[in-house]
Amino acid sequence: GQQLNQSPQSMFIQEGEDVSMNCTSSSIFNTWLWYKQEPGEGPVLLIALYKAGELTSNGRLTAQFGITRKDSFLNISASIPSDVGIYFCAGLRGGTSGSRLTFGEGTQLTVNP
Amino acid sequence: KAGVTQTPRYLIKTRGQQVTLSCSPISGHRSVSWYQQTPGQGLQFLFEYFSETQRNKGNFPGRFSGRQFSNSRSEMNVSTLELGDSALYLCASSLEGRQGGGYTFGSGTRLTVV
């Protein structure tokens, strides 16, 4: 099925470093969502973006909804060991006929203390 | 506020059998969606239910089906199980499943087909 192009696939960083990951699509989305998934659990919503150009922060996390509505990025500042996990972007079109999330392939983040 | 509850957490089935998974959404949420997560294909949309009606369907064979009850609880069923059906099945609930509605996922059901 269709997926978003998410990069990088994996990152190995030192505690305290900043992290950046992004998603691109050939299609337009009305909403962009960023999730984090830890082993044995479902994805947990980190940030939701609803308007093109929107820049939203949640603590050390900052995400932006691209102007073209075809891309989004997520930044994590001053990483800590508990940031370890898989980060997914997801696009949502929505509409009267129902909606579905289209996911990126995920970015596996490892933080070395 | 209770989260999304999926049961069972783990399941082992034999090829050819059928299985039913359950999802209880957050109270007040009317939209329930199901996703399959595998290492090779990632997270793939199965179907969405809203007010007991299937509103959206992904590209999965007819062996995958679901339903939603009047209390918004949902079940999905997989018949004639194949080895490739081994996956983490995730349920997500939202208020209405439209733009602006945040999706909350359950912890999933890990299905292993042997």
Interface residues (C-beta under 8 A of the other chain):
Chain A: G1 Q3 N30 T31 L33 Y35 G40 E41 G42 P43 V44 L45 A48 Y50 F88 A90 L92 G94 G95 S97 G98 S99 R100 L101 T102 F103 G104 E105 G106
Chain B: V4 Q6 S31 S33 Y35 Q41 G42 L43 Q44 F45 E48 F50 R55 N56 G58 N59 L90 A92 G97 R98 Q99 G100 G102 Y103 T104 F105 G106 S107 G108
